[in-house]
Amino acid sequence: MGGVERVLLNRAHAFKKKKVLIKQHVLFLHDGGGLDNFKQYINKYRLGDYLEVVDVFDPGKYDIILPIDTPEVFDMTQDYRNIYIECHTSYKNNRKYLGHLPESLGGIIVPSEEFVECIIDEVPEALKKKVNFIRNCLDLEQFNLKTDYSDLPVLWSKIPLVCIGRIDDLKNTTEVIEIFVEVQKKLGDCFILIIAGPISADIDLWDIVRKKGILNRFIYLPTIQFDKVPILLSIIKKNKGIFISASKGESFGLSVAESLMIDLPVLLSDIPIHRKLVDENVNFIYRLGNVKQAAARVSNIIENYSDLMIQCSVFKEKFIIDNFIQDWNRCFT
């Protein structure tokens, strides 16, 4: 499952917790391999009253239609007034459809206020005033996380640096590897690198790792089930590790938000979304391409781990369910 599935599940959790009478029907036009896990998650967390996968799209049946980066919807109906296109993709080529949206559209929704500025020039002039944002939300209870981590294992004798997400050029995974190499050079052989996520065809991950000479300090994990991610992040935290994102572009930064929700210190590339997530706190931000600065930030986090965990705990207020409900009501009531 990717970010879109996680967003829909998080919304269902929010509606259920706040007893909001909204039922989401979800139609997959293509199953990239996550549909079964999606259905299993709905059943496991008893979200069926708020979220259901359907096989047929009947546009007259719905109050609101929310195609997420799916302009194919316009071939399925002629009435666009209750269609609110959601743009979640940070890949510019994948959102070329924004320039061809019909003016009668109900609106355009993105997952953060900062991403509004990112896409606004790609939207037809007549639709610019119809662009709005609904922030993603997270809830500690849905992950069954514990405040006491004493029963989690210390798996490694070395400090883990972890990167979770698609492995490609935009996510800039190669720079994460370069940062790791610089950290090893600066601080010594006391770290391991963990990278988790699907590998894009344009990245030969194993060749890069081999050439950098870090095969014996590297762990690769394939795509992790949604409800297992917090467990991994919690283990990273127990091992006094750091979450790293060197991404060149994000629409929200959901994996970063998940890390911050459990007070796991992060190191983030200096892009607008990342700056907002950590209130521009320089302890957690490095300039893109500057691996020496990134290594210095890692050193600072390791030396001040407990204090910076406390600083991270402040940021989780951004992701509370109430913010999402407030945004939802602003857009639709």
Disulfide bonds with the S-S distance in Angstrom:
none
